[in-house]
Amino acid sequence: MRFSRQELLLVLITMIWGGTFLAVHHALAYTGPLFFVGLRFLIAAVLLTLLTFRTLGRPTRTELGAGALIGAAIGAGYAMQTTGLQTIPSSTSAFITALYVPLVPLLQWLFLRRPPSLMACVGVALAFGGLLLVANPEGTAFAFGAGEYWTLASAVAIALEILLISASSHRVDARRVTVVQLLVASGLSFLAMWPAREQVPAFSWALAVTVLVLGAASALIQFGMNWAQKTVSPTRATVIYTGEPVWAGLIGRVAGERLPLAALFGGLLIVLGVLVSELPLPVRLRLRRLPLRRRHRTEGPGTTSAMPPGDPQP
């Protein structure tokens, strides 16, 4: 299978994403989650503005509104994910976060009244079974802790972010709305520090370097995705993104994390559920679900053939 330059870039982006889980996990030894998320997205917004300021222009009201909603979802998602990383391994966090893909069709059904496809339902079932194994590898009792709950909630917020992006992408400039949403996510994270009673941490070079690198990565990744997905189909891009928890698991294992075999199998089921939820319905099943209305036309003496629905009358 040949990969285009755009697809190779998405593979690289997925590898970087997988590595960020471990980086965030270690950075939380020096800071609280809200300050970390706020500073990370502030750096990303500043870098994006510097890279595009000559052609950026002023955001419209539509872009401000869309950016605010998407930014709120991003801020909530990353804040909850980062909170969960305080108590669970980075590889576990990556597998649970990947549930946002099969959650999207369920949220479309809930909010937009669009029933999920058969393959989406199969993907959700596989991913849910994998989630149970990741959270309870010993098979004794349901052992969801606070970290798993926070991470599962973050997957729901990220799925909402995907829906909001899909609803507004055709009406906004990607660069301007990205800067707005990063600034909103950063501002909301900083504001949430007060009710959460989170303190500004003492200066640490380890924290400063990690936040700067992850902020730059967030800015460059966003540019790369916007460029690559102009020519890469959403389904193929999603298949590539499925490698994110796999890379996170591999990087976590190299760093010393050891998940039980049942948890690794559960992670595999989640990845499989993500893949299946994005696959089209098999041809035979599609044909069975078609209406039985057929029009026939004569092709020759004694022979007929079915005319597909929508063909013009001869």
C-alpha positions in Angstrom: 0.0 0.0 0.0 1.4 3.3 -1.1 1.2 6.4 1.2 1.0 9.9 -0.1 3.0 12.7 1.5 -0.1 13.9 3.2 -0.8 10.5 4.6 2.7 10.1 5.8 2.4 13.4 7.6 -0.8 12.2 9.3 1.1 9.0 10.5 3.8 11.3 11.9 1.2 13.4 13.6 -0.4 10.3 15.1 3.0 9.2 16.5 3.5 12.6 18.1 0.0 12.5 19.6 0.7 9.1 21.1 3.8 10.5 22.8 2.0 13.5 24.3 0.2 11.3 26.7 3.4 10.2 28.5 4.8 13.8 28.3 1.6 15.2 30.0 1.7 12.4 32.6 5.2 13.4 33.7 4.5 17.1 33.5 1.7 16.8 36.1 4.3 16.1 38.7 5.1 19.9 38.6 1.7 21.5 37.9 -2.1 21.1 38.2 -4.1 20.1 35.1 -5.9 23.4 34.5 -2.8 25.6 34.5 -1.0 23.1 32.2 -3.9 23.0 29.7 -4.3 26.8 29.8 -0.6 27.5 29.2 -0.3 24.8 26.5 -3.1 26.2 24.4 -2.0 29.8 25.0 1.4 29.0 23.5 -0.2 27.2 20.6 -2.5 30.2 19.9 0.5 32.6 20.0 2.6 30.4 17.7 -0.3 30.0 15.2 -0.9 33.8 15.2 2.8 34.5 14.5 2.9 31.9 11.7 -0.2 33.3 9.9 -0.5 36.9 11.0 0.1 38.3 7.4 -2.9 36.4 6.0 -5.0 35.8 9.1 -7.4 38.8 9.0 -10.1 39.6 11.5 -12.5 36.8 12.6 -16.2 37.2 11.7 -19.0 36.9 14.2 -19.6 33.4 12.9 -16.0 32.5 13.4 -16.0 34.0 16.9 -19.2 32.0 17.9 -18.0 28.7 16.4 -14.5 29.2 17.9 -16.0 29.9 21.3 -18.2 26.7 21.3 -15.4 24.5 19.9 -12.9 26.1 22.3 -15.2 25.3 25.3 -15.4 21.7 24.2 -11.6 21.5 23.7 -10.9 23.1 27.0 -13.3 20.8 28.8 -12.0 17.7 27.0 -8.3 18.3 27.6 -8.8 19.5 31.2 -10.7 16.3 32.1 -8.2 14.1 30.2 -5.3 15.8 31.9 -7.0 15.4 35.3 -7.4 11.7 34.6 -3.7 11.4 33.8 -2.9 12.2 37.3 -4.0 8.8 38.5 -4.0 6.4 35.5 -1.2 5.3 33.1 -0.7 7.2 29.8 -1.5 4.1 27.7 -4.8 3.5 29.5 -5.7 7.2 29.0 -5.0 6.9 25.3 -7.1 3.8 24.8 -10.1 5.3 26.7 -9.8 8.7 24.9 -10.0 6.8 21.5 -13.6 6.1 22.3 -14.5 9.5 21.0 -14.6 8.1 17.4 -17.5 5.6 18.0 -19.2 8.1 20.3 -19.7 10.6 17.5 -22.5 8.6 15.7 -24.2 8.1 19.1 -24.1 11.9 19.8 -25.4 12.6 16.3 -28.3 10.3 17.0 -29.0 12.1 20.4 -28.7 15.7 19.2 -29.2 15.6 15.4 -31.7 12.7 15.2 -29.4 10.9 12.8 -29.5 7.1 13.5 -26.1 5.4 13.6 -25.2 2.9 10.9 -25.0 -0.8 11.5 -21.2 -0.7 11.4 -21.2 2.2 13.9 -23.3 0.2 16.3 -20.9 -2.8 15.9 -18.0 -0.5 16.6 -19.6 0.9 19.7 -20.2 -2.6 21.0 -16.6 -3.6 20.4 -15.2 -0.4 22.0 -17.5 -0.8 25.1 -16.3 -4.4 25.6 -12.7 -3.2 25.3 -13.4 -0.4 27.8 -14.5 -2.9 30.4 -11.3 -4.9 30.0 -9.1 -1.8 30.2 -10.8 -0.7 33.4 -11.1 -4.1 34.9 -8.3 -6.4 33.6 -8.6 -8.8 36.6 -12.2 -9.6 35.8 -13.3 -9.5 39.5 -15.5 -6.4 39.7 -16.1 -3.2 37.9 -13.1 -1.1 39.0 -13.6 2.3 37.4 -11.7 4.9 39.4 -11.8 8.7 39.2 -9.1 8.8 36.5 -11.0 6.5 34.2 -14.2 8.5 34.7 -12.5 11.8 34.0 -11.0 10.3 30.8 -14.3 8.8 29.7 -15.9 12.2 30.1 -13.1 13.8 28.1 -13.9 11.4 25.2 -17.5 12.7 25.2 -16.3 16.3 25.1 -13.9 15.5 22.3 -16.7 13.8 20.4 -18.8 17.0 20.8 -15.9 19.0 19.5 -15.9 16.9 16.3 -19.6 17.5 15.8 -19.2 21.2 16.3 -16.3 21.4 13.9 -18.3 19.5 11.3 -21.3 21.8 11.7 -19.3 25.0 11.2 -16.3 24.0 9.0 -17.9 25.1 5.7 -18.7 28.6 7.1 -15.4 29.6 8.7 -11.7 30.2 7.9 -9.8 27.3 9.5 -6.9 29.4 10.6 -8.9 32.1 12.3 -11.3 29.8 14.0 -8.4 27.7 15.2 -6.8 30.7 16.9 -10.1 31.7 18.5 -10.8 28.2 19.8 -7.3 27.8 21.3 -7.6 31.2 23.0 -11.0 30.3 24.4 -9.8 26.9 25.6 -6.8 28.5 27.3 -8.9 31.3 28.9 -11.5 28.9 30.3 -8.8 26.6 31.7 -7.2 29.6 33.5 -10.6 30.8 34.8 -11.5 27.3 36.1 -8.4 27.4 38.4 -10.2 29.7 40.8 -13.2 27.5 41.6 -11.0 24.4 41.5 -8.6 26.1 44.0 -5.6 25.2 41.8 -2.5 27.2 42.5 0.0 28.6 39.9 3.0 26.2 40.2 6.5 27.3 41.0 8.8 27.7 38.0 10.4 24.5 36.8 12.6 24.1 33.7 11.1 20.6 33.2 7.6 22.0 33.1 8.6 25.0 31.0 10.2 22.9 28.3 7.4 20.4 28.3 4.7 23.0 27.9 6.6 24.8 25.2 7.2 21.7 23.2 3.6 20.5 23.5 2.3 24.0 22.6 4.5 24.1 19.5 3.4 20.5 18.7 -0.3 21.5 19.0 0.1 24.4 16.6 2.1 22.5 14.0 -0.2 19.5 14.2 -3.2 21.7 13.5 -1.5 23.1 10.5 -0.5 19.7 9.3 -4.0 18.3 9.7 -5.6 21.2 7.8 -3.2 20.8 4.9 -3.2 17.0 4.7 -7.0 16.5 5.1 -7.6 18.6 2.0 -6.7 15.5 -0.1 -7.0 12.6 2.5 -10.6 11.3 2.9 -12.1 11.5 6.5 -12.4 7.7 6.7 -8.8 7.1 5.7 -7.6 9.9 8.1 -9.6 8.3 10.9 -8.0 4.9 10.2 -4.6 6.5 10.5 -5.6 8.3 13.7 -6.5 5.0 15.2 -2.8 4.4 15.7 -2.7 7.1 18.4 -3.5 4.8 21.4 -1.2 2.1 19.8 1.7 4.5 19.7 0.9 5.7 23.2 0.9 2.1 24.5 4.2 1.3 22.8 5.9 4.5 24.1 4.4 3.9 27.6 5.8 0.4 27.6 9.3 1.6 26.6 9.0 4.1 29.5 8.2 1.3 31.9 4.4 1.1 32.0 3.2 -2.5 32.2 -0.5 -3.0 31.5 -2.0 -6.5 32.2 -2.6 -8.7 29.1 -6.4 -8.4 29.5 -6.1 -4.6 29.4 -3.9 -4.7 26.3 -6.6 -7.0 24.7 -9.2 -4.5 25.7 -7.2 -1.7 24.1 -7.1 -3.8 20.9 -10.9 -4.1 21.0 -11.2 -0.3 21.4 -8.9 0.2 18.4 -10.9 -2.4 16.4 -14.2 -0.7 17.4 -12.8 2.6 16.1 -11.9 1.1 12.8 -15.1 -0.8 12.4 -17.2 2.3 13.2 -15.7 4.1 10.2 -16.0 1.2 7.7 -18.8 1.2 5.1 -21.5 -1.5 5.3 -20.5 -4.6 3.4 -21.9 -4.7 -0.2 -24.1 -7.7 0.4 -25.8 -6.2 3.4 -26.3 -2.9 1.5 -28.0 -4.7 -1.3 -30.3 -6.5 1.1 -31.4 -3.1 2.7 -32.2 -1.6 -0.7 -36.0 -1.2 -1.6 -37.3 -4.1 -3.5 -38.7 -1.8 -6.2 -37.2 -2.9 -9.5 -38.1 -1.9 -13.0 -37.4 -4.3 -15.9 -36.6 -3.7 -19.4 -36.4 -6.1 -22.3 -32.8 -6.7 -23.5 -33.7 -9.4 -26.1 -36.0 -12.2 -26.8 -36.9 -14.0 -23.6 -34.4 -12.1 -21.4 -34.8 -9.3 -18.9 -32.5 -7.5 -16.5 -33.2 -5.4 -13.4 -32.9 -1.6 -13.9 -31.4 0.1 -10.8 -33.8 2.6 -9.1 -33.4 6.0 -10.6 -32.6 4.9 -14.1 -34.7 6.7 -16.8 -37.5 4.8 -18.4 -36.4 3.4 -21.8 
